[in-house]
């Protein structure tokens, strides 16, 4: 690990903050992270925090990752989102053969983009899988060097391959990005800079050695505590980090606004008692969400071992911490947007794009309110109705 990467991830992220903020308009307009910023992000190791040490990575603690992600997202939500997706893809590395992982991540600029499972299937063939289908939401597609596809596996006899829980198994296959045809469909209200394009793959054979399943942490080759976490749990940490970073930036911008703005017929915002009270509550809500999640991550990490994956209750608690942080962040962002009044509605303000970004984030699967119900089932001693 080089000298710059010996610094804490949050320090590396903070050093890049001004450059990210300066490029934010260009990132949204072009859906591409420009140079030299992109190279600086690679050089800082922020796209490879979850890479195994066996591949030259640092296997960052989830709490350290959360801090760094919040810092990046506070300057631009799309860059934060792509950082989270790039790191999440690294969680497949312990589940594929070491030689295959070295072929991919031996390139220091290697980034994988992929979309969630859908109705498409992988057709099992001798030595690998036939890929034919279309996937959506490939965040970071403009920077990607490899692409992936997650799907159920159809055996030669037409049956579906099952996992150890008797459910259809989801397998992931990886291939050079040149084999994917990207479809320029990404035009949402927020998170525009993520370039979360759709992509099509036609009649592509992928060898077994470039595939793996994310569903069983016990199958991992690298045995550090980081990989005892489920991939979906760490995905949720990523979304929470981006949400907290965006909301933190909005709250800081409101503090600046409150020093000068006096709504018609009202005192300066900083002198208004109701605003003072609401601001304090917003600060507490945001800080509580971050601290609660960090505390859970620290506790679970300490309990994690090199053999078994974390248990169902720990998985549920990680989900609870993430869902709480996301909900709190969205609520703070909503309060800031209302309290800032017309100052929040114009492009170029420190509120408008962040408001669009966090409400785009709030529609993603990791932000579902139904996660609270699923966690409550576990905490009250009932069998979980969802796969944790």
Buried (B, 14 or more C-beta within 10 A) or exposed (E): EEEEBEBEBBEBBBBBBEBBBEBBBBBBEBBBBEEEBBEBBBBBBBBBBBBBEBBBBBBBBBBBBBBBBBBBBBBBBBBBBBBBBBBBBBBBBBBBBBEBBBBBBEEEBBBBBBBEBBEBBBBBEEEBBBBBBBBBBBBBBBBBBBBBBBBBBBEEEEEEBEBEEEEBBBBBBBBEBEBBEBBEEBEBEBBBBBBBBBBEBEEBBBBBBBBBBBBBBEEBBBEBBBBBBBBBBBBBBBBBBBBBBBBBBBBEBBBEBBEEBEBEEEEEBBEBEEBEEBBEEBBEBBEEBBEBBBEBBEBBBEEBEEEEBBBEBBBBBBBBBBBBBBBBBBBBBBBBBEBBEEBBEEEEBBBBBBBBBBBBBBEBEBBBEEBBEBBEBBEEEEEBEBEB
